[in-house]
Amino acid sequence: MKPGAIVINTARGPILDNNALAALLENGHLAGAGTDVFDQEPPLPLDLPFLKAPNTILTPHIAYDSEQSMKERAEIVFDNLFSWLNGTIKNEIKAG
């Protein structure tokens, strides 16, 4: 990435090498990083370099938790439920 960039990862943890990212933050190549996902499941080891990197914001996998996303999720659930009650199945998952 170009110098001064800010990295945001809310996708999947393993798409970034967190140790390399920590090194780029430490040496000032990157301006900052924000992540909601990690390359391993919490609890994270306390000696993980990424946890002590400067200009880093870490959240515990809650980036989805906004008022808008909760409203949209509720609308999807109720739409599916009312469809099922009316005899129409949406989003059916068939085994094998």
C-alpha positions as CSV (number, residue, x, y, z in Angstrom):
1,M,0.0,0.0,0.0
2,K,1.1,3.5,-0.6
3,P,2.7,5.4,2.4
4,G,0.2,7.1,4.7
5,A,-2.7,4.8,3.8
6,I,-5.2,3.6,6.4
7,V,-6.2,-0.1,6.4
8,I,-9.7,-1.1,7.4
9,N,-10.6,-4.8,7.6
10,T,-14.1,-5.9,8.4
11,A,-14.1,-8.8,6.0
12,R,-12.0,-11.8,7.1
13,G,-9.0,-11.8,9.4
14,P,-6.7,-14.0,7.4
15,I,-6.7,-11.6,4.3
16,L,-4.1,-9.6,6.2
17,D,-0.9,-10.6,7.7
18,N,-1.3,-9.0,11.1
19,N,2.4,-9.2,12.0
20,A,3.4,-7.5,8.7
21,L,0.6,-4.9,9.3
22,A,2.0,-4.2,12.8
23,A,5.5,-3.7,11.3
24,L,4.2,-1.2,8.7
25,L,2.4,0.7,11.5
26,E,5.5,0.6,13.7
27,N,7.8,2.0,11.0
28,G,5.3,4.7,10.0
29,H,4.6,3.4,6.4
30,L,0.9,3.2,7.2
31,A,-1.0,6.0,9.0
32,G,-3.3,3.6,10.8
33,A,-5.4,0.5,10.8
34,G,-8.8,-0.5,12.0
35,T,-10.0,-4.1,12.2
36,D,-13.0,-6.0,13.5
37,V,-11.6,-9.4,12.6
38,F,-8.3,-11.2,13.3
39,D,-6.3,-14.0,11.7
40,Q,-7.1,-16.2,14.7
41,E,-10.0,-16.6,17.0
42,P,-10.0,-14.7,20.3
43,P,-8.9,-14.7,22.9
44,L,-5.8,-13.3,21.2
45,P,-2.3,-13.8,22.7
46,L,-1.3,-10.7,24.6
47,D,2.1,-10.7,22.9
48,L,0.6,-10.4,19.4
49,P,2.5,-7.4,17.9
50,F,-0.7,-6.1,16.2
51,L,-2.3,-5.5,19.7
52,K,0.4,-2.9,20.5
53,A,0.8,-1.3,17.1
54,P,0.4,2.5,17.0
55,N,-2.6,4.2,15.4
56,T,-4.7,1.0,15.6
57,I,-8.3,0.6,16.5
58,L,-9.5,-2.9,17.3
59,T,-13.1,-4.0,17.8
60,P,-14.4,-7.4,18.9
61,H,-16.1,-8.5,15.6
62,I,-19.1,-6.1,16.0
63,A,-18.8,-4.0,12.9
64,Y,-22.2,-5.3,11.8
65,D,-23.9,-4.0,14.9
66,S,-25.4,-0.7,13.7
67,E,-29.0,0.5,14.0
68,Q,-29.4,0.1,10.2
69,S,-28.1,-3.4,10.0
70,M,-30.3,-4.5,13.0
71,K,-33.3,-3.0,11.3
72,E,-32.6,-4.7,8.0
73,R,-31.9,-8.1,9.7
74,A,-35.2,-7.8,11.5
75,E,-37.0,-7.0,8.3
76,I,-35.5,-10.1,6.6
77,V,-36.4,-12.4,9.5
78,F,-40.0,-11.2,9.7
79,D,-40.4,-11.4,5.9
80,N,-39.2,-15.0,6.0
81,L,-41.4,-15.8,9.0
82,F,-44.6,-14.3,7.5
83,S,-43.8,-16.0,4.2
84,W,-43.5,-19.4,6.0
85,L,-46.7,-18.8,7.9
86,N,-48.4,-18.1,4.5
87,G,-47.1,-21.3,3.0
88,T,-44.3,-19.8,1.0
89,I,-40.7,-20.8,1.9
90,K,-38.0,-18.3,1.2
91,N,-34.3,-18.9,1.3
92,E,-34.7,-22.7,1.5
93,I,-31.6,-24.7,2.1
94,K,-31.8,-28.2,0.7
95,A,-29.6,-30.9,2.2
96,G,-27.0,-32.7,0.0
